[in-house]
Amino acid sequence: MVLTGLSSPGALRKWCSGSTGKWRLSAAIVAGKSTMWLSRAAGRGGGTALPGLVAQTLDPDVSDRLSRGLTGGSILITGTNGKTTTAGLVRAILRDAGIEHIGNQSGSNLSRGIASCLVEAAGCDGHIQAEIGVLEVDEAALPTVSKGISTRAIAVLNLFRDQLDRHGEIDALALIIGSSLSGPQSIYLNADDPLIASMSQYASETARVRYFGVDLVDSCRPVGAQPADSNRCPLCHAPLEYSRTTFSHLGDYRCPSGDFRRPEADVTVTVLHLDLETMTIRLDSANESFEAVLPLSGIHNAYNAAAAATIALDLGVSLGEVASSLEKVVPSFGRGENLTVDGKEIRLLLAKNPASFTQVIHTIGSARDSPWLFLINDNSADGRDVSWLWDVGFEELQGKTAKVITGGTRRLDLSVRLKYAGLDSEPVRSLRGALGALLESIPEGGTGYVVATYTAMLQLRKLIGRRTRTKDFWR
């Protein structure tokens, strides 16, 4: 065997650096796949990041070299909220259309996660039997990832305050994203987010820029104030004037000085009706219109559907086919996922910043007399700073919940915030105890709701997986 006698990582790395490119790539793939198998066999995780790190150590160009095998290139999806769901919607549409593709459905979206995805999809000879890569990418990692693989297009969904201790303010993050937009053939931008819409200035003269947006019928418009993170003109910084809003700073806007206004959307999703777990939408593009019942709810998911439709149309899928596929999608893990535990129904929702948390509350808040479990962690993947909890609209839950339970490393901080919102809560130290308290509170035939930050969501799914046949998050 090629690797016989290479008993240490240093020796293997030294051998790779002196070997031909073909052998170096093969060694990186074999080592990455072996790491992935060992990680999953040992129950230490999904093998969604470490295999890529191992492969990159042996061949720093492994992602670039493997991605060149995707004849249609890779589509990178980035932004604060909705990356995993949007990428999942695109993959579902392409699957129905018969277009071979790969993607990092596990949500591992840093450079090593992208490498892991490519290594898993490749044969030991480096060949990938797919046409297109549909990859979600962390906002701050976008410049590194986009330069390290063959990038066909980039979609930018939105920008909200998120993990300020890591990302900083969104204006700085916008510059980071903008630096990556001069290379791709196509760029898809959220017309309703002024900071995102202004990123067309970074596109090359030959790039195809397409916009997507959302409209709401009056009965679906949000009630109450919501935090706005970017409501100033990106050119002159004057406060923008809005004729309508969907949520936060998203909507139809114009600069009072005439410097900037919302661009016309190429694809619009109109929300016609919202239920707890579904919504009726209308997709409009190029004088075509189709209605669909999406098995997801929330205005934020209308944006995800609009972005996915825009990408799919650019890949040659018809609007009618898009609408048909959207009606059959399954929620991504932890994003509106329904789980059955001990015969009781739980709906699991991810929320990681004021905008996403407020949207979840607004969407599910009509589920009166249901128990809620909020799980807040402050691990590095969540962001250490949890001061953002004070910007979440918990007040909307007053008089609507049967019981509120808090868990996670920052459960006490959250309970204090809820107290100021007029809500009593029960902090529970252990995750197992918090889940048990929720299950005890769910009435016969009812549903319990869990809203969790990223690492808390993964921990809960792992706990539930031991008691049920819930699929692992990377599957």
N, C-alpha and C positions, 0 to 999 in steps of 0.2 A: 504493500500500500504506500502511496505517496508520502504519508505523514509518519511512517514508521521511523522510530528513533528520535523524533522531535518531542522530547518529554517535558518541555517547559514552554510557557507562553513566549518567553524571550527568545528561545531557540526557534520556535515556529515563526515569530515575527522576523527574525534575522533571515531565516530561509526564504520567507515570502519576499523580503525586500531585494533578495538577490536572484529570485526566480523570474521566469518570463511572465508577461502579463496574464496569459491564459492560465498558467498554474497558480498564480497568485489569486486570481478570481475564484478558481475552483476551490482552493484551500479556504478562502473566506466564506464561500457558500457552505461547504461541508462543516466548518467550525460553527457557523451561525445556526445551521439546522440542528447540529448536535446539541448546542446550548439550548435551543428552543425545546427540543424533545426532553432533555434532562430537567428543565425548569417545570414543564407540565407534568412529567412523570413523578417528580418529587412533590408536586402540589405547592410549589413556591410562587406560582403566578402563571400568567398566560404566555410568558416568553415573548413579550411584545416590545421590549426595549433592549435587554441585555444581548440577545442574539445579534442585533444590529450593531451594538457597540463592539462586540467581538469581531464581527465581519469588517467593520470600518478600521479596526486596529490592524488587521492583517492586510487589508486593501482599502486605503482611504478613498479610492474612486469607485468603490463597489456599487454605490447607488447610481452614479452617473452611467456606469457601464451596463448595469442591468436595465435601467430605465430606457436606454436606447433601443432595447428589444421590443418596446411597446411602439408599434408602428404608428399609432395615432397620437402618441405623446401622453403626457400626464396633465390632468386638470387639478390644480391646487385650490382648495376651499379654505378660506381663513376668515377671521373676524372674532369678536368677543363671544357671541352666543350663536348656537345653531349649527356649528360645524359638523358635528357627528350626525345630526338628523338630516341636514341637507345632503351630505355625502351619501347617506343611506338611501335617501329618496332618488338621487341620481342613479345609484347602482341598481335600484329596483326597476327604474324606467329602462335602463340599458339592458337589464336581464330580460325583461319582457320583449324588448326590441331585437333580441338575439345578438347583441354586441358584446363580444368577449372583453372582460375588464377585470381589474384587480383593485383592492382598496384596503385601507387600514381600519376595518370596521371595529377594531378594539378601542379606537380612540387614542392610541399612542401616537402623538402628532409632533414630536420633536424629531430631529435629524436621525437619531438612532431608531426611533419607531418606524420612520419611513424605510430605513435600511432593512429592518426586520421584516416588514411587509414584502419588500422586493425579494429578499432572500428566501422567504417562505414560498413565494410564488414561482421561483426559478428552479430549473433543474440543475443538476450538478455541473452541467456544461454551460450554465448561464442563460439558457433559453427560457423565455416566459411565453406561455401559450395564451396570450391576451393581446388585445389591440390598444386598450386605453387604461390608464391609471386614474382612479378617482380617489384623491388623497386629501384628507383634512390636515391642516398645518397650523401649528401654534403661531399666533400673530408675530411674536418676537423672533421666532425661528424662521420666518418666511424668507428673509434674504439668504440665509445659509442653505435652506432646502432648495429654493428655486434655482440657485446657482449650481447646486450639486446634482441635479437630475435634469432630464430632458423635459422641459416645461412647455406645454402647448397653450394653456390658458390659466388664468387666476381669477377666482371669484372672491370678492370682498363683501361680506354680509352686513356688518355693522361694527360700531365701536362704542362701547360703554366702559365706565370705570370698572376695573376688575384687577385684583391683585396689584394694588398700587405699589406695594413694597417691591414688586418684581418688574412690572411694566411701566410704572410711572403714569403720568397723566396722558390722556388719549391723544393730545396734540403731538406729543413726542412719539407715540406709537404710530400715529398716522404717517409721520416722516419715515419711520422704519419700513412700513408697508409700502409706501410710495416708491422707495428706492428699489423695489423689486418689480415694478410694473412697466419697465421700459423694454423688457425682452419678449414677453409672450405674444403669440399671434392674436389672442382674444382676451378681453378683460370684461368681467361682468360686475357691475356696481349697483349698489342699492340707491336708487334715485331718491328715496325718502329720507336718507341720512345725509345731511349736508356735508359732513366731513368726508364721507365715502364718495359722494357724487363729485366732489371737487378733485378726486384723485385722477380723473381723466387727464389732468395736466401732465401726469407722469408717463402716460402711454406714448409709444413711438408713433410716428406719423402713419405708419402702415398697419398699426394694430386695429383690430375691430373692437369697438367699445359698445357694449350693450347694457341697458339699464332695466331694472325690474322694480316694481313697487306694489303697494297694497292699498286698497280702498275698502271702506266699511259702510254698510247700510246703517242707518241711524240706530237701529235696535242693538247693534253690536259695538257701538262706541263705548269706550271705557268711561267709568264714572269716577270722579275724584281726581285729586292732584297726583301726578306721578313724577319721579325725579327726571330732570332733563340734563343730560351730560354735555350736549354739544349743540346749543341753540343760537350760536353767533355766526355771522358771515365768515367763511373761511378765508376771505380775501381782505375785507376791511375791518372785520371783528365787530361790526355793529349788530345789535340784537335783531334776529330774523323775525319777520312777520309771518304768521301762520294762518292760512285760510281753513285748514283742518289738520288734526293730528290723529295718529293711530295709537301710539303710546310713546312715552318719554319724549325725545326730541325728534321722532320720526313723523313725517307728514308732508304736506304741501306748503312750501315756504318761499319767501323772496326777501332779498335784502332791500331795506327801505331806500338805500342809495343807488339801487339799480346795478350793483356790482355782480350779483349772483342770484340765481333762482333755481328751483327744482327742474332738472331736465325731464323731458318727456320719456316715459317708460316704454320700452319695447314689449314688455310682458307685464300685465297687471293681474293680480289676483284680488277679486272682490269677495269679501266675507259676507255671505247672505244670511247665515244662521249659525249660532254657536250653541253646542250642547256640552255636557260635561266631558264626553270622550270623543266627540266627532264635530265636524263643522261642514257646512255646505258652502262651496266656493264656486266662483265663476272665473275661468281663465280666459283672458283676452289677449290676442296678439295678431297683428297684421290682418285686421278685418275678420278674424275667426274668433269664435266664442264657444266654450264648452263648460258645462257644469259638472261638478264632481262632489261626492260626499267623502271627505278625507277622514280616515280613522285616527285623527289627531285633533286636538282642540287648542285654542289659544291663538291670539293674533300673531304671536311670535312664530308659530308654525305656518301661518299664512305666508310670512316672509320666506321661510325655508322652502315652501312649495313654489313660490315665485322664482326664487333663485334656481331651484332644481329644474323648473320648466324652461328657464332661459338657457341654461347649459344644454339641456337635452335638445331643444330646438336647434341650437347651433351645431349639434352633432347629427342632425338630419332626421330626428324623430318628430313625427307630426304632433300637433297640439291635441288631436283626438286621442292618439296613443298615450300621450302624457297624462291626460285626464283619466283614462282607463287604468293606467298603472297606479296613479296616486290613490285610487279607490281601494287598492289591494295591499297597500304597504302595511308593514308591521312596525310598531314603534321601536326605535333603537333602545338598547339596554339602558334602563334608568331614566328614560325620557318619555314618561307616560306609559311605562311598562306595567301590565297587570299581572300580578302573581297570586297564587293560591297557597296559603299557609294554614295548615290544620283546618282545612275546610272553609277558611275565611278569605275574603278578597282584599288585597292590598294594591293600591296604585302608587307606584314609585316615580318621583319626579326630581330631576336635578335642578338645583338653583345655586348660583355661585356669586351673584352680585345683586345690587339693588334692582336693576332692570328686570332680570330674569325672575327673581323672587317675587317681585310685585306682579309680574305677569301671571305667574303660577297661582298666586292668591286670587287675582281677579278672575282667572279662568275657572278655578275649582271652588271658589268661595261660595258659589250658589249651592254647593252640596251641604245643605243645612243638617245639623244634628249628627254630623259624622265626626269621628275622632281624628285628630291630626298628630303626627309625630314629626318634629323638626330635629334634624341631626346636623349639628354644626361642628366641623373640625377646623383646626388651624394648622394642618400639616403643610409642608412646603408646596405640595401640589394644589392646595386650596388657597394659599396666601395666608401669611401670619396675621395680618391686620384684619380684624373683624369689626372695625368701627362702622363699616358699611351697613351693618344691621340696623342702624338708626335711621337709614334712608329708605328702608323697606316699608311698604304700606300695610303693616299688620293691622292697623285700625279697621280695615275693611272686614275683618273677621269678627268684629264685635257682635255678639248675639247670634252667631251662625254655627258655632262649633259645640259639640257635646263635651269634648275634652281635648286639652292640648298637653302633649308630653314633649319634653325636650331631652336630647341626648347629645353625645359627642363631647369632644374636649372643651368646647365653649358653651356647654348647655346652660351654665349659670349666667353668663353674659346675655344669652338669648332670653332667659327667663326674666331678667331685669328689664330688657327691652320690651318684652310682652306685657310686663306689669305697667309700664308707662303707656302702652297701647290699650289698657283697660282689659287685659286678658289674664286670667289665672292660668298657671301651668304647673306641671309636675316634673321637676328635673329627676332623671334616672341615670345613675352613674354608668352602669354596664349596658352595652349594646343589646345583649340578650335580654336583660331586664326591661329595657325600653320597648323592644319588640313584643315581649310578653304583655306589658301594660297596654300596648296598642291592641293586641289581639283580644284581650279581655274586654276592651271597650267597644269593639265592633258588634253592633246588634245583629241579630239573625237576619240574613239576607242583605246586610249593609256592606259598606266598603270603608276601609280605613285608608287615610292618605299619608304618605311619607314624603317629606321634602328634605332633601339632603345635599350637602356639598359633595364634591367629587370623591374624596377618599372615604367619606362616611357612606356614600352610596355603594362603593365597591365592597366595603366591609359588611354592609347589610346583605348584599347579594350573596356574598360568600357564606354568611351565616345561614341565610335562607336555603342556599344550595345544599347545605349539609342535611337539611330536613326535607327537601323536595327534590324534584328532578329538573330544577331550573338550569338552563344552559349556562356554561361559563361565559363570562362577558366577552371573551375574544372569539367566540364561535358565531 
